[in-house]
């Protein structure tokens, strides 16, 4: 009799938990729909006036150049720069939101080939730069190829950006064993950072360098962290000021 009573209690508890889980899933669906609606609103309602601000500022600069003094031109250039930065910030925030909510598809991904394709595009942008790329061959991983490409694009773009003041730079992509897992890394010999502020690196909008020194919105590393966490992995960084930085990540 006691066994039957305990079993009934267990079944009732299981039913209660299932009902609670269903309710939580329903609430999550509502929240996701609200986020999608917000993203749509941000994408359309905020971008449109920014495009107008940038477009009209450009038109004034082009059509009334002879009537503007240097200070007037400078003001308009600042307006354009600010509107373009805001537009980029909106794009980055939308990407951050989409990464969190997008469906994942796990495939076998050739990270080495992916890295080389990204490097090729970087070299096309600034063909005169002298950068030695060292890409380890045969690096494979299981994960969402689209999201992992975002990770490598951000890491390699950062390495490219923060070595920009060096006449000759080196950027490396490789892997090493780490606590029974494979730790992939992107290493550069650029501006680096103070390890005292390492925890701030992956917080949205946190920047360890000024915008005038290195462009960016401060979203990229937060985006990387969310992608890696969705893959069940971990991301961290090591660096020294003016001696470069290394960004590591593991996958499940």
PyMOL commands that set and color helices and strands:
alter all, ss='L'
color gray80, all
select helices_A, chain A and resi 2-63+65-67+70-101+111-125+145-162+195-200+220-230
alter helices_A, ss='H'
color red, helices_A
select strands_A, chain A and resi 107-110+130-135+140-143+168-178+181-188+235-240+244-249
alter strands_A, ss='S'
color yellow, strands_A
deselect
rebuild
show_as cartoon
